[in-house]
């Protein structure tokens, strides 16, 4: 249980750090896609501890992908 809580905490902190960075750099379209993906993942998988791990980890990888390959909005 502690391991799951640590994974969720680290992934959440990582996602918020990336969102803050995107906001400070003015990448609002990129940030909006990231937030939408997090909301959709949380609504789909957020009902269980395992689902929250899946949602936060997937959100972290989406954040990384959008950070490296920003969309042309």
C-alpha positions in Angstrom: 0.0 0.0 0.0 2.8 2.4 0.8 4.5 1.7 -2.6 1.2 2.5 -4.4 0.9 5.8 -2.4 4.5 6.7 -3.3 4.0 6.1 -7.0 0.8 8.2 -7.0 2.5 11.0 -5.1 5.6 11.0 -7.3 3.6 10.9 -10.5 1.2 13.7 -9.3 4.1 15.9 -8.2 5.9 15.3 -11.5 2.7 16.2 -13.5 2.2 19.4 -11.5 5.8 20.4 -12.0 5.5 20.0 -15.7 2.2 21.9 -15.8 3.8 24.8 -13.9 6.7 24.8 -16.3 4.4 24.8 -19.3 2.3 27.7 -17.8 5.5 29.8 -17.1 6.7 29.2 -20.7 3.3 30.2 -22.1 2.5 26.8 -23.6 -1.2 27.1 -22.9 -2.5 24.8 -25.7 0.0 22.1 -24.7 -1.1 22.5 -21.0 -4.8 22.3 -21.9 -4.3 19.0 -23.7 -2.3 17.7 -20.7 -5.1 18.8 -18.2 -7.8 17.3 -20.4 -5.9 14.0 -20.6 -5.5 13.9 -16.8 -9.2 14.6 -16.3 -10.2 11.9 -18.7 -7.8 9.4 -17.3 -8.9 10.2 -13.7 -12.5 9.8 -14.6 -11.9 6.5 -16.3 -9.5 4.9 -13.9 -9.8 6.8 -10.6 -12.2 4.5 -8.7 -9.6 2.2 -7.3 -6.0 2.5 -6.0 -4.7 0.5 -9.0 -6.8 2.7 -11.3 -5.3 5.8 -9.8 -1.8 4.4 -10.4 -2.6 3.7 -14.0 -4.2 7.2 -14.5 -1.3 9.1 -12.9 1.4 7.0 -14.6 -0.3 7.4 -18.0 -0.7 11.1 -17.3 3.0 11.4 -16.5 3.9 9.8 -19.8 1.5 12.0 -21.7 3.0 15.0 -20.1 6.5 13.9 -21.1 5.4 13.2 -24.6 3.8 16.6 -25.0 6.8 18.3 -23.4 9.2 16.8 -26.0 6.7 16.9 -29.0 4.5 20.0 -28.5 1.4 20.1 -30.6 1.0 22.7 -33.3 -2.1 24.5 -32.0 
